[in-house]
Amino acid sequence: MVYFDNAATTQPLPCAAAAAVNAIENFGNPSSLHKLGLNASQIVSAARKSVAASLGVSENEIFFTSGATEADNTAVFGAAYSLGKRKKRIVTTTVEHPAIAEPMKVLESEGYEIVRISPRDGTFAAEDIISAVDDNTCLVSCMLCNNETGDILPIGRAFRQIKKRFPRVLTHCDMVQGYLKLPFKAKDLGADMISISGHKVHALKGIGALYIRKGVHIRGLVYGGGQERGFRSGTESVPLIAAFGAAVDKLYKNMDSRSTYVRSLSDYLRERIEQTEGLHLNSRADGSPYVNSIYVDGLRSEIMLHFLEEREIYVSSGSACSKGKKSSVLSEYGVPDRAADSTLRISFCAENTTAQIDELIDALKAAQSTLLSVK
Ligand code: PLP
């Protein structure tokens, strides 16, 4: 099997699965005052410590959530409802994941002014984000790395300037596709809030976290028993949290060597695409090596996806979340409609190899000769 759909989800690491099983066996409720509760609470604390260390922040700035979708929603609604009584302007981009784009539409319908910045010539200019912010702005929310193209946004530069000019504006970064892949800590991003997801980093689905910088106060979305220091109620999913901590612990220590290796895979893929007639790149060379957007002349993504699937090669058509819906993100990045219809997302992890890329290219060539000749 060749799995090139790591931006959609990743295979859990054995250490993550083992940590989950251990937490299932230590099944106490972290809020219980007896020994079983204490064991569970220690598992949660250890995981929080790992996640905090990976972002270079303190443990009490990390709040576990059910995933990045909840972290994104919490940041956007929390900031808007806490600070937006008078300040109604929010700055974001046109290429955000639906976990940001949909909450923005809700706020727009409630009277907030949403300013959406577009890329220019295939990427973003920090100045475009900075100059959209004014005295009436409560929140700036921009992703670090685009999930469809791998484009890396100039978040550090933009957010630091914004905080200098407007210290009270809250900055939020959806870091999901950059976390444990690109060498950024919270302070490099200048973000007051950061969303991350477990299943994109070889942990399990249904767990994520929101980093909230000390001193920043926003309203939570989930009220109840007061878990997560009163910010996000609900009995903690100890097995998912344990798996998240174990994966993070393992991955963040060798992030640089993994990224260097994945860069060599991406360079190799780009070279092979450039050498092959009818294959083209959408992604820029300076984007994340983990997410590579390509297209095959004249062959629709869905057809290609199933052709590859028969050969046990798994890729995505554009973005997994768009489920066949036309992606406006690609057109924002200047990809023409015809190319967008034929786009495949090849997303790597450090377990992939150049031999697997050769297998993909051979399969794409086979598709060209069989499918294009029947057309
Ligand atoms: N943000 C980005 C950029 C993503 O790629 C994804 C998942 O595809 C999410 C948010 C949502 O993450 P989760 O699946 O943890 O809710």
Residues whose N, C-alpha, C, O or C-beta is under 5 A from the ligand:
A	BS01	PLP	A7 A8 G67 A68 T69 H97 A99 C145 N147 D174 V176 Q177 S197 I207 G208
